[in-house]
Amino acid sequence: MFRSKISGLGYYVPENIVTNNDLAKLMDTNDEWIVERTGIHERRYKVLEEDTTSGMGVKAAKIAIKRAGLEVKDIDFVVFATLSPDYYFPGPGVLLQRDLGLNNVAALDIRAQCSGFIYALSVADQYIKTGMYKNILVVGAEVHSTGLDMTTRGRTVSVIFGDGAGAAVLSRSADDSKGILSTHIHSQGEHAEELALIAPGMGGRWVSDILKDNDPDDISYMPYMNGQFVFKNAVSRFSEVIMEGLEANNYKVEDIDMLIPHQANLRISQFIQQKFGLTDSKVFNNIQKYGNTTAASVPIALTEAWEQGKIKEGDLVVLAAFGSGFTWGSVVIKW
């Protein structure tokens, strides 16, 4: 069995900064209300035509590949995580594969929402370990801004999300003491509707039917979240899956050098930090700047933490996520 390591990281976010005060012009909300509940001050919304989900993924991927010391032709496989694909089908993996010029390289799409990048790393790790591939490009990217209910009706969800992309290159490593030590993924479909976008596909009811009805009060095509229920489950599953990863590798909480949680809500991250007794230097958050970018949030945060020198060689790094599905997971890395 081989070991996989993260050899390159990159991220991209649109230049368009949207503040809480900007949103207050569109709905009944204000900066204090949003910050108190989410910790978010601003987020990014796409404005450029090329900033599609796959397009932003390409930009992040090029940075990650370069930092890995590789060329595009060295990539053997693509794993792309998103809940907001360019098209209903095909998925963005093949679009990125085409735009990068990866001739006939296989591309796999992952639909695990906020846990998507964790799931994607887990899949890629298995391919590296078994020796099937040597360098795998793992991407998480989202365009939320075009699908949100930007009215007072949708404010509890819409103020949270932003657009962006992050990427990592997983490579085969000869050093068995470093790299991804283990991954742990779970789901609980009984709560699927507690955080969901039901249409299209609502029991066979597709876009054509929705448009035909032309009902302005039909919110089935807008995201819904049972906020308190999601928060309660998130803090529980975060704790469980982080401990699962640590115990699988004979580590304790105090061994963590850097915890990078999915940037769903700053209050969730703060709850986990306090529960585990971790200092500010051991938990990285950037939701304040970018909002919740779903599958992109972990790779964006991981890249920023690494760029800022907060992750060093030999550090024990833990990634964790929870989201719609419900899905959740963790990755334990010896950097």
BADRENMAR-912103 format. One line per 10 residues: for each residue x, y, z of N, C-alpha, C. Coordinates in Angstrom, 2 decimals. Atoms other than C-alpha are relative to their C-alpha. Layout:
<rs>
X:Y:Z:X:Y:Z:X:Y:Z; ...
</rs>
This chain:
<rs>
0.84:-1.20:0.00:0.00:0.00:0.00:0.87:1.25:0.00; -0.71:-1.27:0.05:1.19:3.49:-0.87:-0.64:1.00:0.95; 0.53:-1.11:-0.79:0.73:6.67:1.15:-0.26:1.17:-0.95; 0.26:-1.19:0.81:-0.88:9.76:-0.40:0.31:1.25:0.82; -0.29:-1.27:-0.67:0.23:13.30:0.41:-0.57:1.12:-0.84; 0.42:-1.19:0.72:-1.04:16.74:-0.51:1.26:0.71:-0.48; -1.22:-0.57:0.57:1.64:18.03:-2.86:-0.19:1.42:-0.50; 0.25:-1.35:0.48:-0.06:21.23:-4.02:-1.39:0.47:0.38; 1.27:-0.59:-0.40:-2.84:23.59:-2.95:-0.24:1.30:-0.77; 0.34:-1.26:0.64:-4.69:26.46:-4.62:-1.45:0.34:0.22
1.41:-0.39:-0.09:-7.86:28.48:-4.39:-0.24:1.24:-0.86; 0.40:-1.17:0.76:-9.78:31.12:-6.31:-1.36:0.45:0.51; 1.30:-0.58:-0.33:-12.58:33.46:-5.26:-0.23:1.20:-0.91; 0.29:-1.16:0.85:-14.34:36.08:-7.40:0.43:1.30:0.68; -0.42:-1.30:-0.53:-13.20:39.69:-7.01:-1.15:0.78:0.65; 1.18:-0.75:-0.47:-16.75:40.88:-6.27:-0.30:-0.28:1.47; 0.26:0.12:-1.44:-17.04:41.45:-2.50:-1.40:0.53:0.31; 1.35:-0.38:-0.38:-20.60:41.54:-1.13:-0.07:0.04:1.52; 0.03:-0.17:-1.45:-20.90:42.92:2.39:-1.40:-0.24:0.55; 1.31:0.12:-0.65:-23.69:42.49:4.90:-0.86:1.23:-0.27
0.75:-1.23:0.30:-24.67:46.09:4.27:-0.56:-0.02:-1.41; 0.52:0.17:1.36:-25.02:45.26:0.58:-1.28:-0.83:0.00; 1.18:0.87:-0.07:-27.47:42.49:1.44:-1.17:0.70:0.68; 1.06:-0.73:-0.72:-29.38:44.83:3.75:-0.82:0.88:-0.95; 0.73:-0.78:1.00:-30.37:46.78:0.62:-1.00:-0.85:-0.76; 0.86:0.92:0.74:-32.08:43.67:-0.77:-1.04:-0.69:0.87; 0.88:0.73:-0.91:-33.76:42.21:2.30:0.03:0.66:1.37; 0.08:-0.55:-1.34:-34.74:43.02:5.86:1.02:-0.69:0.90; -1.07:0.54:-0.83:-31.46:42.33:7.59:0.99:1.12:0.28; -1.03:-1.00:-0.26:-28.41:44.17:8.92:1.28:-0.71:0.41
-1.32:0.57:-0.29:-24.73:43.63:9.63:0.02:-0.67:1.36; -0.03:0.55:-1.36:-25.23:43.07:13.36:-0.74:-1.34:0.07; 0.81:1.22:-0.02:-27.93:40.41:12.79:0.76:-1.16:-0.63; -0.73:1.05:0.71:-25.79:38.45:10.32:1.24:-0.44:0.77; -1.23:0.32:-0.72:-22.54:38.66:12.30:-0.30:-0.78:1.27; 0.36:0.67:-1.26:-24.23:37.63:15.55:-0.35:-1.46:-0.23; 0.48:1.36:0.24:-25.73:34.50:14.00:0.97:-0.89:-0.77; -0.86:0.80:0.88:-23.04:33.44:11.55:1.49:0.32:0.10; -1.39:-0.44:0.00:-19.82:35.41:12.10:0.46:0.56:-1.33; -0.37:-0.42:1.35:-19.88:36.41:8.42:-0.11:1.52:-0.14
0.01:-1.43:0.29:-18.96:39.97:7.41:-0.19:0.27:-1.49; 0.09:-0.17:1.44:-18.71:39.51:3.64:0.17:-1.35:-0.68; -0.17:1.19:0.81:-18.69:36.94:0.86:0.28:0.44:-1.43; -0.29:-0.32:1.40:-17.80:36.75:-2.85:-1.12:-0.54:-0.89; 0.97:0.43:1.01:-20.30:36.60:-5.72:0.64:0.14:-1.38; -0.56:-0.03:1.35:-19.37:35.84:-9.31:-0.56:1.17:-0.80; 0.43:-1.02:0.95:-19.51:38.61:-11.90:0.53:-0.32:-1.40; -0.60:0.34:1.28:-17.24:37.26:-14.64:-0.72:-1.19:-0.62; 0.69:1.09:0.70:-18.84:35.02:-17.25:0.72:-1.33:0.16; -0.75:1.24:-0.11:-16.03:32.50:-16.93:0.03:-0.58:1.41
0.00:0.50:-1.38:-16.52:32.17:-13.17:-1.18:-0.94:0.26; 0.95:1.09:-0.25:-18.72:29.11:-13.47:0.61:-0.91:1.06; -0.54:0.95:-0.97:-18.30:26.24:-11.01:1.25:-0.67:-0.55; -1.17:0.65:0.58:-15.95:24.41:-13.36:1.09:1.01:-0.33; -0.97:-1.03:0.36:-14.29:27.64:-14.48:0.84:0.45:1.18; -0.76:-0.36:-1.20:-13.34:28.64:-10.95:0.85:-1.18:0.45; -0.77:1.19:-0.33:-12.25:25.06:-10.36:1.28:-0.10:-0.81; -1.19:0.01:0.87:-9.86:25.32:-13.31:1.05:0.98:0.53; -0.94:-1.01:-0.50:-8.31:28.50:-11.88:0.70:-0.47:1.28; -0.59:0.53:-1.23:-7.78:26.90:-8.46:0.93:-1.17:-0.31
-0.77:1.20:0.35:-6.49:23.68:-10.07:1.35:0.36:-0.59; -1.27:-0.40:0.61:-3.83:25.45:-12.12:1.01:0.43:1.05; -0.89:-0.43:-1.09:-2.39:27.01:-8.96:0.51:-1.22:0.76; -0.38:1.18:-0.76:-2.40:23.68:-7.11:1.00:-0.87:-0.77; -0.89:0.82:0.82:-0.74:21.82:-9.98:1.40:0.63:-0.07; -1.28:-0.69:0.06:1.99:24.45:-10.30:0.75:-0.13:1.31; -0.63:0.09:-1.31:2.67:24.40:-6.57:0.46:-1.42:0.32; -0.41:1.40:-0.19:2.92:20.61:-6.69:1.26:-0.31:-0.80; -1.17:0.23:0.84:5.79:21.02:-9.14:-0.29:-0.90:-1.17; 0.42:0.88:1.08:3.83:19.21:-11.80:-0.49:0.80:-1.20
0.66:-0.56:1.16:2.47:19.87:-15.25:-1.37:-0.65:-0.12; 1.36:0.52:0.15:-1.14:19.34:-16.26:0.02:-1.45:-0.48; -0.06:1.35:0.55:-0.16:16.20:-18.19:0.34:-1.07:1.04; -0.36:0.96:-1.04:1.01:14.60:-14.93:-1.21:-0.47:0.81; 1.20:0.36:-0.75:-2.55:14.43:-13.54:-0.62:-1.26:-0.60; 0.53:1.29:0.45:-3.95:10.88:-13.74:-1.52:-0.12:0.13; 1.41:0.20:-0.35:-7.47:11.38:-12.37:-0.52:1.29:0.62; 0.63:-1.19:-0.55:-9.91:14.15:-11.40:-1.19:-0.41:0.87; 1.17:0.17:-0.86:-12.34:14.15:-8.47:-0.52:1.40:0.31; 0.56:-1.35:-0.10:-14.68:17.18:-8.44:-1.23:-0.04:0.90
1.10:-0.05:-0.95:-16.98:17.96:-5.50:-0.76:1.32:-0.14; 0.84:-1.20:0.08:-19.90:20.40:-5.85:-1.46:-0.36:0.20; 1.46:0.15:0.02:-23.62:20.88:-5.26:-0.61:0.95:-1.03; 0.49:-1.01:0.95:-23.85:23.62:-7.91:0.70:-0.16:-1.35; -0.67:0.24:1.28:-22.72:22.12:-11.24:-0.41:1.01:-1.07; 0.31:-0.89:1.12:-22.57:24.19:-14.42:-1.30:-0.43:-0.68; 1.18:0.59:0.65:-25.15:21.87:-15.97:-0.63:-1.01:0.96; 0.61:1.07:-0.79:-27.68:19.51:-14.44:0.73:-1.31:-0.30; -0.96:1.03:0.40:-25.68:16.94:-16.43:0.60:0.44:-1.32; -0.93:0.77:-0.84:-22.91:16.29:-17.24:0.54:0.85:1.14
-0.58:-0.68:-1.13:-21.07:17.16:-14.07:1.20:0.85:-0.39; -1.10:-0.91:0.31:-18.27:19.74:-13.87:1.35:-0.67:-0.14; -1.28:0.69:0.10:-15.51:17.15:-13.66:0.50:-0.10:-1.43; -0.43:0.14:1.39:-15.47:16.54:-17.40:0.24:1.35:-0.65; -0.22:-1.34:0.55:-15.71:20.27:-18.13:1.38:0.51:0.41; -1.34:-0.36:-0.46:-12.62:20.89:-16.02:1.04:-0.82:-0.74; -0.93:0.89:0.73:-10.91:17.90:-17.66:0.23:0.52:-1.41; -0.10:-0.56:1.35:-11.64:19.40:-21.07:0.79:1.30:-0.01; -0.60:-1.33:0.01:-10.57:22.94:-20.17:1.46:-0.01:0.45; -1.41:0.15:-0.37:-7.31:21.77:-18.60:0.79:-0.73:-1.08
-0.68:0.75:1.05:-6.54:19.67:-21.67:0.50:-1.35:0.47; -0.38:1.32:-0.52:-6.39:16.39:-19.74:-0.59:-1.08:-0.91; 0.47:0.89:1.05:-6.69:14.02:-22.68:-0.45:-1.36:0.54; 0.61:1.29:-0.36:-9.06:11.14:-21.78:0.22:-0.42:1.45; -0.13:0.31:-1.43:-8.25:11.33:-18.06:-1.40:-0.08:0.62; 1.32:0.20:-0.61:-11.20:10.04:-16.03:-0.32:1.11:0.99; 0.46:-1.02:-0.93:-13.27:12.54:-14.03:-1.22:-0.51:0.75; 1.07:0.49:-0.87:-15.52:11.66:-11.10:-0.60:1.17:0.76; 0.70:-1.05:-0.74:-18.16:14.00:-9.62:-0.50:-0.54:1.33; 0.43:0.36:-1.35:-18.95:13.91:-5.91:-1.12:0.93:0.44
1.12:-0.80:-0.49:-22.31:15.07:-4.55:-0.21:-0.30:1.49; 0.14:0.15:-1.45:-21.83:15.22:-0.80:-0.07:1.36:0.68; 0.27:-1.35:-0.49:-22.51:18.96:-0.43:1.15:0.54:0.86; -1.04:-0.61:-0.85:-20.61:20.56:2.48:1.13:-0.96:0.34; -1.03:1.01:-0.26:-18.73:17.31:3.05:0.69:-0.46:-1.28; -0.46:0.48:1.30:-17.89:17.02:-0.64:1.50:-0.12:-0.12; -1.45:0.06:0.14:-14.20:17.83:-0.43:0.60:-1.10:0.87; -0.47:1.08:-0.87:-13.70:15.43:2.49:-0.25:-1.35:-0.67; 0.32:1.23:0.74:-15.46:12.68:0.52:0.96:-0.17:-1.18; -0.87:0.07:1.18:-13.38:13.55:-2.56:1.42:-0.38:0.38
-1.32:0.38:-0.48:-10.12:13.34:-0.60:0.04:-1.48:0.37; 0.06:1.40:-0.41:-11.22:9.98:0.80:0.06:-0.92:-1.22; 0.00:0.79:1.22:-11.91:8.62:-2.69:1.38:0.02:-0.65; -1.31:-0.13:0.64:-8.66:9.97:-4.11:1.08:-0.75:0.77; -0.98:0.68:-0.86:-6.69:8.59:-1.16:0.01:-1.50:-0.28; 0.07:1.45:0.26:-7.92:5.07:-1.91:0.67:-0.36:-1.33; -0.61:0.26:1.30:-6.85:5.28:-5.55:1.52:0.10:0.06; -1.45:-0.12:-0.16:-3.38:6.44:-4.52:0.54:-1.21:0.76; -0.47:1.10:-0.85:-3.03:3.77:-1.83:0.10:-1.31:-0.76; 0.00:1.28:0.73:-3.89:0.93:-4.18:0.95:0.00:-1.19
-0.96:-0.08:1.08:-1.39:2.17:-6.75:-0.59:0.24:-1.37; 0.62:-0.20:1.31:-3.92:2.83:-9.50:0.42:1.32:-0.64; -0.39:-1.31:0.51:-3.01:6.51:-9.84:1.13:0.58:0.83; -1.15:-0.61:-0.67:0.00:8.63:-8.96:-0.27:1.43:0.43; 0.31:-1.40:-0.31:-1.25:12.24:-9.06:-1.48:0.27:-0.30; 1.44:-0.21:0.16:-4.93:13.06:-8.50:-0.35:1.44:0.35; 0.49:-1.35:-0.24:-6.52:16.49:-8.78:-1.35:-0.06:0.69; 1.24:-0.03:-0.77:-9.19:17.06:-6.14:-0.48:1.45:0.09; 0.53:-1.36:0.08:-11.43:20.11:-6.57:-1.33:0.10:0.73; 1.30:-0.35:-0.57:-14.24:21.67:-4.57:-0.34:1.41:-0.46
0.36:-1.32:0.52:-16.09:24.59:-6.20:-1.51:0.18:0.05; 1.43:-0.29:-0.09:-19.44:26.32:-5.85:-0.32:1.39:-0.54; 0.63:-1.28:0.30:-21.52:29.10:-7.39:-1.37:-0.03:0.66; 1.28:-0.05:-0.72:-24.28:29.80:-4.88:-0.82:1.23:-0.37; 0.64:-1.31:0.08:-25.06:33.43:-5.67:-1.16:0.06:-0.99; 1.05:-0.05:1.03:-27.21:32.73:-8.72:-1.23:-0.83:0.37; 1.11:0.86:-0.35:-29.50:30.31:-6.88:-0.61:0.27:1.37; 0.49:-0.33:-1.33:-30.34:32.11:-3.64:-1.25:0.88:-0.07; 1.19:-0.84:-0.13:-33.61:33.73:-2.58:0.43:1.31:0.66; -0.54:-1.26:-0.51:-32.36:37.31:-2.23:-1.11:0.96:0.43
1.07:-0.81:-0.58:-35.47:38.53:-0.44:-0.05:-0.30:1.50; 0.14:0.23:-1.45:-36.49:38.74:3.20:-0.44:-1.43:0.29; 0.46:1.38:-0.17:-38.21:35.37:2.77:1.16:-0.97:0.13; -1.10:0.96:0.01:-34.87:33.66:2.13:1.22:0.43:0.79; -1.19:-0.59:-0.61:-32.56:35.72:4.34:0.76:-0.94:0.93; -0.69:0.85:-0.97:-31.79:33.04:6.94:0.98:-0.95:-0.68; -0.90:0.86:0.76:-30.14:30.94:4.23:0.92:0.83:-0.89; -0.74:-0.71:1.05:-29.05:33.46:1.60:1.19:0.79:0.52; -1.11:-0.80:-0.52:-26.83:35.57:3.86:1.24:-0.83:0.30; -1.09:0.87:-0.43:-24.66:32.55:4.62:0.97:-0.34:-1.13
-0.78:0.66:1.04:-23.40:31.43:1.22:0.76:0.96:-0.92; -0.82:-0.74:0.94:-20.68:32.62:-1.16:0.55:-0.93:-1.07; -0.55:0.74:1.12:-18.88:31.54:-4.32:1.51:-0.16:0.14; -1.45:0.18:-0.02:-15.37:30.12:-4.69:0.39:-1.42:-0.35; -0.53:1.32:0.36:-13.14:27.16:-5.49:1.32:-0.24:0.69; -1.29:0.41:-0.56:-10.29:25.26:-3.90:0.42:-1.31:-0.62; -0.50:1.22:0.63:-8.07:22.47:-5.18:1.23:-0.52:0.72; -1.19:0.65:-0.56:-5.47:20.01:-3.98:0.46:-1.08:-0.97; -0.57:1.12:0.73:-3.15:17.61:-5.75:0.46:-1.03:1.01; -0.46:1.12:-0.82:-2.76:14.24:-4.04:1.00:-0.81:-0.82
-1.06:0.72:0.71:0.45:12.45:-4.96:0.47:-1.19:0.82; -0.57:1.17:-0.66:2.00:9.09:-4.18:1.27:0.42:0.74; -1.14:-0.37:-0.83:4.56:9.40:-1.39:0.78:-1.24:0.42; -0.86:1.10:-0.45:7.51:7.21:-0.50:0.21:0.03:1.51; -0.18:-0.17:-1.45:7.49:8.53:3.08:-1.25:-0.49:0.71; 1.16:0.61:-0.63:5.15:6.27:5.03:-0.40:0.68:1.30; 0.29:-0.66:-1.28:5.32:8.49:8.12:-0.80:1.28:-0.17; 0.71:-1.25:0.24:3.64:11.48:6.47:-1.05:-0.18:-1.09; 1.07:0.05:0.99:0.61:12.23:4.32:-1.33:-0.25:0.68; 1.33:0.29:-0.55:-3.03:11.25:4.77:0.07:-1.30:0.79
-0.05:1.18:-0.86:-3.19:8.87:7.71:-1.29:-0.80:-0.08; 1.29:0.70:0.11:-6.90:8.07:7.47:-1.09:0.99:-0.36; 1.20:-0.79:0.28:-10.27:9.32:6.25:-1.21:-0.73:0.56; 1.18:0.58:-0.66:-13.68:8.77:7.84:-1.23:0.74:-0.51; 1.17:-0.64:0.60:-17.00:9.45:6.08:-1.28:-0.73:0.41; 1.28:0.55:-0.46:-20.64:8.95:7.09:-1.15:0.76:-0.65; 1.21:-0.70:0.44:-24.20:9.83:6.09:-1.20:-0.47:0.81; 1.24:0.30:-0.72:-27.69:9.87:7.60:-1.15:0.58:-0.79; 1.00:-0.49:0.93:-30.32:10.18:4.90:-1.36:0.28:0.58; 1.32:-0.24:-0.60:-33.27:10.23:7.28:-0.25:1.49:0.23
0.15:-1.45:-0.21:-32.59:13.97:7.72:0.25:0.78:-1.29; -0.34:-0.63:1.28:-32.15:14.72:4.01:-0.74:1.31:-0.24; 0.81:-1.18:0.31:-34.97:17.26:3.83:0.21:1.17:0.97; -0.24:-1.08:-0.96:-33.72:19.30:6.79:0.95:1.06:-0.53; -0.90:-0.95:0.68:-31.13:20.97:4.55:0.06:-0.43:-1.45; 0.18:0.54:1.34:-32.08:20.63:0.93:-0.52:1.05:-0.97; 0.67:-0.70:1.09:-33.07:22.10:-2.41:-0.76:-1.08:-0.76; 0.83:1.14:0.41:-35.98:19.90:-3.48:-0.17:-0.09:-1.52; 0.23:0.02:1.44:-36.57:20.90:-7.10:1.20:0.57:-0.73; 0.78:0.98:0.77:-35.85:20.07:-9.86:0.22:-1.42:0.48
-0.12:1.39:-0.40:-36.40:16.39:-9.41:-0.94:-0.37:1.12; 0.89:0.22:-1.12:-39.15:16.69:-6.79:-1.06:-1.02:-0.38; 0.95:1.06:0.33:-40.85:13.35:-7.25:-0.33:-0.04:-1.48; 0.23:0.02:1.44:-40.40:13.60:-11.01:-0.45:1.33:-0.55; 0.43:-1.33:0.44:-41.41:17.27:-11.13:1.24:0.81:-0.39; -1.21:-0.63:0.51:-38.81:19.00:-13.30:-0.21:1.47:-0.30; 0.04:-1.44:0.25:-38.03:22.54:-14.34:-1.16:0.38:-0.92; 1.07:-0.31:0.95:-40.50:22.41:-17.21:-1.34:0.12:0.70; 1.25:-0.07:-0.74:-43.35:21.74:-14.78:-0.06:1.23:0.90; -0.06:-1.17:-0.87:-42.22:24.46:-12.40:-0.26:1.27:-0.80
0.19:-1.16:0.85:-42.04:27.00:-15.21:-1.43:0.08:-0.53; 1.38:0.05:0.51:-45.42:25.90:-16.56:-0.97:0.51:1.06; 0.87:-0.45:-1.09:-47.04:26.46:-13.17:0.18:1.49:0.28; -0.31:-1.42:-0.18:-45.30:29.84:-12.85:-0.57:0.54:1.31; 0.51:-0.38:-1.31:-46.16:30.03:-9.16:1.10:0.77:0.75; -1.04:-0.80:-0.66:-44.19:32.90:-7.52:0.23:-0.42:1.45; -0.15:0.44:-1.38:-44.75:31.30:-4.12:0.59:-1.41:0.12; -0.61:1.32:-0.01:-43.21:27.98:-5.14:1.47:0.13:0.41; -1.37:-0.14:-0.51:-40.07:27.80:-3.01:0.77:-1.32:-0.07; -0.66:1.30:0.08:-39.16:24.22:-3.92:1.35:0.07:-0.69
-1.27:-0.14:0.70:-36.32:25.50:-6.10:0.94:0.96:0.75; -0.87:-0.80:-0.86:-34.86:27.60:-3.26:0.52:-0.88:1.14; -0.53:0.82:-1.09:-32.57:26.12:-0.59:-0.75:0.22:1.31; 0.67:-0.05:-1.31:-34.19:25.30:2.74:0.93:-0.57:1.06; -0.80:0.52:-1.11:-32.48:24.82:6.09:-0.75:0.15:1.31; 0.52:-0.02:-1.37:-33.86:23.90:9.50:1.19:0.32:0.91; -1.24:-0.48:-0.58:-31.17:25.99:11.16:0.37:-0.60:1.35; -0.31:0.50:-1.34:-31.41:24.92:14.80:0.26:-1.50:0.00; -0.18:1.45:0.08:-31.74:21.24:13.92:1.35:-0.34:-0.64; -1.28:0.22:0.66:-28.75:21.42:11.56:1.15:0.33:0.95
-1.05:-0.39:-0.95:-26.65:23.25:14.17:0.21:-1.08:1.05; -0.08:1.02:-1.04:-27.44:20.65:16.82:0.69:-1.26:-0.51; -0.62:1.19:0.57:-26.51:17.76:14.55:1.45:0.25:-0.41; -1.35:-0.32:0.46:-23.44:19.53:13.19:1.02:-0.08:1.13; -0.97:-0.01:-1.10:-21.75:20.09:16.54:0.22:-1.41:0.55; -0.13:1.38:-0.47:-22.44:16.49:17.52:0.85:-0.84:-0.95; -0.72:0.82:0.98:-21.18:14.90:14.30:1.43:0.48:-0.20; -1.36:-0.52:0.07:-18.16:17.21:14.07:0.85:-0.63:1.09; -0.76:0.54:-1.14:-17.05:16.09:17.52:0.27:-1.48:-0.17; -0.13:1.45:0.14:-17.66:12.42:16.81:1.04:-0.38:-1.05
-0.86:0.43:1.11:-15.84:12.24:13.49:1.44:0.48:0.19; -1.36:-0.42:-0.33:-12.85:14.26:14.70:0.63:-1.00:0.97; -0.52:0.99:-0.97:-12.45:11.88:17.64:0.22:-1.35:-0.67; -0.17:1.25:0.73:-12.93:8.91:15.31:1.34:-0.02:-0.72; -1.26:-0.09:0.73:-10.00:10.09:13.20:1.21:-0.04:0.93; -1.11:-0.02:-0.95:-7.76:10.80:16.17:0.24:-1.37:0.61; -0.13:1.30:-0.65:-8.46:7.49:17.88:0.49:-1.08:-0.96; -0.46:0.98:0.99:-7.88:5.54:14.66:1.51:0.04:-0.19; -1.45:-0.17:0.17:-4.33:6.90:14.66:0.74:0.17:1.32; -0.60:-0.06:-1.35:-3.69:6.78:18.42:0.47:1.39:0.39
-0.27:-1.37:-0.40:-3.76:10.54:18.81:-1.08:0.50:0.96; 0.94:-0.66:-0.89:-5.45:12.78:21.36:-0.25:1.42:-0.51; 0.35:-1.34:0.42:-7.07:16.18:20.98:1.20:0.94:0.13; -1.14:-0.90:-0.23:-3.98:17.88:22.42:1.11:-0.18:-1.03; -1.01:0.22:1.04:-1.93:16.42:19.55:-0.28:0.81:-1.27; 0.37:-0.76:1.20:-3.80:18.52:16.97:0.83:1.28:-0.08; -0.70:-1.26:0.26:-1.64:21.27:15.48:-0.87:0.99:-0.75; 0.92:-0.86:0.73:-4.30:22.60:13.13:-1.28:-0.74:-0.35; 1.32:0.51:0.36:-8.02:21.90:12.86:-0.62:0.96:-1.01; 0.67:-0.80:1.02:-9.69:23.13:9.69:-1.40:-0.56:-0.21
1.38:0.46:0.17:-13.46:22.74:9.93:-0.64:0.61:-1.23; 0.82:-0.58:1.06:-15.89:23.25:7.09:-0.57:1.32:0.52; 0.43:-1.33:-0.41:-16.83:26.92:7.17:-1.50:0.18:-0.21; 1.45:-0.06:0.09:-20.56:26.52:7.73:-0.56:1.18:0.77; 0.47:-1.04:-0.91:-21.05:28.94:10.60:1.08:0.16:1.06; -1.07:-0.22:-0.97:-18.45:30.54:12.84:-0.39:-0.49:1.38; 0.45:0.44:-1.33:-20.56:29.66:15.87:0.20:-1.51:0.18; -0.26:1.44:-0.08:-20.25:25.94:15.06:1.48:-0.24:0.26; -1.45:0.15:-0.19:-16.46:26.23:14.76:0.42:0.40:1.41; -0.34:-0.46:-1.34:-16.27:28.17:18.02:-0.47:-1.00:1.06
0.51:1.00:-0.94:-18.40:25.55:19.78:0.95:-1.19:0.07; -0.91:1.14:0.05:-16.10:22.74:18.65:1.34:0.38:0.64; -1.26:-0.45:-0.57:-13.00:24.75:19.56:-0.07:0.03:1.53; 0.15:-0.09:-1.45:-14.30:25.40:23.05:-0.15:-1.39:0.62; 0.22:1.36:-0.53:-15.43:21.79:23.54:1.31:-0.77:0.09; -1.27:0.72:0.03:-11.99:20.48:22.59:1.12:0.74:0.73; -1.02:-0.76:-0.72:-10.12:23.21:24.47:1.17:0.40:-0.87; -1.05:-0.38:0.92:-8.16:24.27:21.40:0.21:1.52:0.00; -0.30:-1.42:0.06:-6.41:27.65:21.24:-0.32:0.54:-1.39; 0.29:-0.63:1.29:-7.09:30.14:18.45:1.03:-0.38:-1.06
-1.06:0.33:0.95:-3.76:29.21:16.88:-0.15:-1.39:-0.59; 0.17:1.37:0.48:-4.96:25.63:16.37:-1.29:-0.23:-0.78; 1.23:0.11:0.79:-8.24:26.36:14.57:0.01:1.13:-1.03; -0.03:-1.01:1.06:-8.43:28.15:11.22:-1.41:0.25:-0.52; 1.30:-0.40:0.54:-11.54:30.08:10.18:0.16:1.17:-0.95; 0.03:-1.14:0.91:-12.10:32.34:7.20:-1.40:0.28:-0.53; 1.38:-0.23:0.41:-15.89:32.27:6.92:-0.36:1.47:0.08; 0.26:-1.43:-0.15:-15.80:35.92:8.01:0.15:0.72:-1.33; -0.29:-0.65:1.28:-14.44:36.82:4.54:-0.76:-0.59:-1.18; 0.50:0.70:1.18:-16.00:34.23:2.24:-1.39:-0.61:0.16
1.25:0.70:-0.21:-19.18:32.91:3.83:0.20:-1.50:-0.14; -0.03:1.45:0.16:-20.04:29.25:3.40:0.08:-0.32:-1.49; -0.18:0.37:1.41:-18.64:28.04:0.08:-0.14:-1.51:-0.19; 0.35:1.42:0.08:-19.80:24.46:0.74:1.21:-0.87:-0.33; -1.10:0.93:0.30:-17.48:21.96:-1.02:1.33:0.71:-0.18; -1.24:-0.76:0.18:-14.94:24.74:-1.59:0.59:0.49:1.31; -0.43:-0.69:-1.23:-14.69:25.87:2.03:1.24:-0.62:0.63; -1.17:0.65:-0.62:-12.21:23.27:3.34:1.26:0.24:-0.82; -1.24:-0.26:0.73:-9.72:23.56:0.45:0.42:1.46:-0.02; -0.37:-1.42:-0.08:-9.89:27.37:0.50:0.66:0.29:1.34
-0.57:-0.24:-1.33:-9.27:27.43:4.26:1.35:-0.70:0.17; -1.26:0.74:-0.09:-6.56:24.76:4.03:1.11:0.74:-0.75; -1.00:-0.72:0.79:-4.77:26.71:1.32:0.43:1.28:0.70; -0.34:-1.25:-0.69:-4.95:30.00:3.21:0.84:-0.26:1.25; -0.77:0.33:-1.20:-3.71:28.39:6.43:1.44:-0.36:-0.35; -1.34:0.38:0.45:-0.77:26.87:4.56:0.77:1.21:-0.51; -0.65:-1.19:0.54:0.00:30.13:2.72:0.48:0.94:1.11; -0.33:-0.89:-1.11:0.06:32.01:6.03:1.00:-0.61:0.98; -1.00:0.64:-0.84:2.58:29.57:7.52:-0.55:-0.61:1.27; 0.61:0.56:-1.21:0.11:28.20:10.04:0.00:-1.53:-0.01
-0.19:1.45:0.11:0.71:24.64:8.79:1.44:-0.24:-0.41; -1.43:0.26:0.25:4.27:23.36:8.94:0.24:-1.50:-0.11; -0.37:1.40:0.15:6.02:20.12:8.10:0.02:-0.68:1.35; 0.06:0.76:-1.24:5.37:17.50:10.74:-1.24:0.27:0.83; 1.22:-0.32:-0.75:2.12:19.11:11.95:-1.07:-1.07:-0.20; 1.18:0.86:0.10:-0.93:16.99:12.69:-1.18:0.90:-0.37; 1.07:-0.83:0.53:-3.70:18.52:10.59:-1.27:-0.85:-0.12; 1.28:0.70:0.07:-7.36:17.51:10.91:-0.99:0.85:-0.77; 1.07:-0.64:0.77:-10.02:18.41:8.35:-1.31:-0.65:0.38; 1.29:0.58:-0.36:-13.68:17.97:9.20:-1.13:0.80:-0.64
1.13:-0.66:0.63:-17.04:18.74:7.61:-1.30:-0.69:0.36; 1.36:0.51:-0.19:-20.77:18.31:8.10:-0.92:0.80:-0.89; 0.92:-0.75:0.85:-23.58:19.18:5.74:-1.18:-0.80:-0.46; 1.22:0.56:0.54:-26.66:18.38:3.74:0.18:-1.47:-0.35; -0.04:1.42:0.29:-27.49:14.73:3.41:-0.72:-0.88:1.03; -1.19:-0.58:-0.56:-26.75:14.61:6.26:1.23:-0.82:-0.38; -1.27:0.67:0.21:-23.13:13.82:5.43:1.03:0.64:0.90; -1.07:-0.58:-0.80:-20.02:14.27:7.52:1.25:-0.87:-0.14; -1.23:0.76:0.14:-16.39:13.22:7.59:1.19:0.75:0.55; -1.27:-0.59:-0.45:-12.82:13.86:8.68:1.17:-0.62:-0.73
-1.25:0.46:0.58:-9.32:13.53:7.32:1.11:0.36:0.98; -1.13:-0.22:-0.89:-6.22:13.14:9.50:1.28:-0.06:-0.83; -1.20:-0.15:0.84:-2.95:14.30:7.92:1.22:0.28:0.86; -1.31:-0.36:-0.55:0.65:14.24:9.05:0.71:0.77:-1.08; -0.44:-0.89:1.07:1.96:17.20:7.09:1.48:-0.21:-0.34
</rs>
